[in-house]
Amino acid sequence: MSFRRPSRSTRSVGFTLIELLVVIAIIAVLIGLLLPAVQKVRESAARTKCQNNLKQIGLALHNYHDAFGALPRAGERRNELSWHVYVLPYLEQENLFREFDLATAGDYRGMRKNDPHGFRRMPGYLCPSSPRERAPTAAPHRVNSGEFVGGQPPYTTHYYGIHGPKGTNPATGLAYPADASGSEGGFAKSGFFPRDTTTTAQDAGRRLTDATDGTSSSILVGEMSWENNQTGTRYRTWVRGCDSSGSAEPFVCAGTKNVVNRMNTYATNVFNDLAMGSQHAGGANFCFGDGTVRFLRESIPLDTYKALASINGGEVVSGE
């Protein structure tokens, strides 16, 4: 009897266990290499969207300036509404703006003010990279009684007008002008956004021509969208402007900040001095007086950073 050797065509074809494990390992490595790239692209898109938000805000402020001959103040003390409310018509939000009660005296928490408008999410006032869109109620983000409804805090903003710097002007050796009223850091006076000191009609703010240092060298609006495990910043509703809280003079302006500390500085005890910063790696976005938006590194020298926050300090800025 004779036996025939099986032909090659009758053998089964497939992966061995070792080959399969190698393929799986290669795929895992490729996915591991791909994920950081995807995350980097996603963050790049979010940073670009953030810059576009600031660009639109800068354009709205310029259009407001054209209409009224000056920029808005940090907020109107007579109704305690922020400048964010007053530029709504120039952000294609005319109908929303008309819903606000601008004439009634009283604070921002009244009906037709924070309730319900503070609970309206404003995408153009929010950085997409930030995980926090609402003003949290837990310490140290203390939200005043009545500022939230149904246990939910209102939406915040991540873009703040600049009062100016505090500290010593390196060009003159003198202190930057500031009002030290209240316990929340007072108000710098050499930026684009002065506080409102009256409770009468709407007051004009700064003019762009007041920036004798040059609008391209003076910060108009800065980004504060960062946090450090919920303890790095204290947010408030986007409708809230300057309030006095029983004092003869306002000592908190929620929509504006002094420039005192470096970006992403972990300090929450002085509200008006909260640091600019972001979830973007290495710095934050800023809109300058000429409407341009630039990314400033958190490593920028503090004197240079303060000089950029001043509109008329006479400092020489060699680089950013």
C-alpha positions, 0 to 999 in steps of 0.5 A: 500500500502506498501513502500520498503526502498531503499537498501544500494547498490542503494545509490551513492558513492562519495566525499563530498565537505569537503572531496574533499577540505581536499584531495586537501589540503593534496596534496598541503602540500605534494607538498610544502614539496617535492619542496624544496627537489627537489630543494636541489637535483638539487642544489646538482647535480649542485654543483657536476658538478661544482666540476667536472669542476674544477677537469677537469681544475686542471687535464688539468693544471697538464697535461700542466705542464707535457708537458711544465715543468711549469704552464701557466702564467695568460695570454700572454701579446703579444696576451692578451689571457688567460691561459684558451685558453692555456689549451684547448688541455688538455680539449679535445679542440685541434681543437678549440685551433688551431683556435686561432691566438697565434702569432699575436700581439694585443689584445684579441678582434681581429678576430680569438680571442674573435670574434668569439671564445669568443662567443663560450659557454664553458660548462666546464668553467661555473658553472651550478648554476650561472644565468650569463653565459655572460659578461654583458654590463651594469654598473658595468660590463663595457665591453670595446668597441669592446668586443661584437658583434651584441649587445651580450656580449661574454661568460665568465668563472666562474673559475679563477687562483689565483695570491696569497693573498694581505695583511699581512702574519700572519707567518712573520708579513710582507706584502705579495709580490705584484706589485701595478702597475695600478689602478685595485689592482695590482698583488699578487706574491705568488700564482700559476699564475704570470702575464706576463711582456713581449711581446715576446715568451710564458713565463713559469709560476710557477712550482708545486714544487714552492709550498713549503707550499705544493700543497695540501695546496695551491689554484690553481683555485677558483670559482667566479660564484656569483652575487648580483642583477647584482652588485656583480661581473664584468665578462669578456670574457673567452679568455681575459688574461692580457692587458695593455690598453696603459700602459707600464705594464699590469694592468688587468688580466681577468682570474685571481684574487688576494685574498683580500676580503672574499667570496661573498664580494660586491665590484666591484671597483677594478677588480683584487681584485674581491671576489671569491664566488658562488651561492652554499649556504655557500661558493665556490669550489676551486681546489688545487695544488694537483688537489683535489677540496674542498668546502670552507666555506665563514665563513673561517677566512680571514687569513686562506683563504689568507694562502691557496692562498699563495704557499710559505708563510710559514703559518700554516693552522690548519683547513679550 
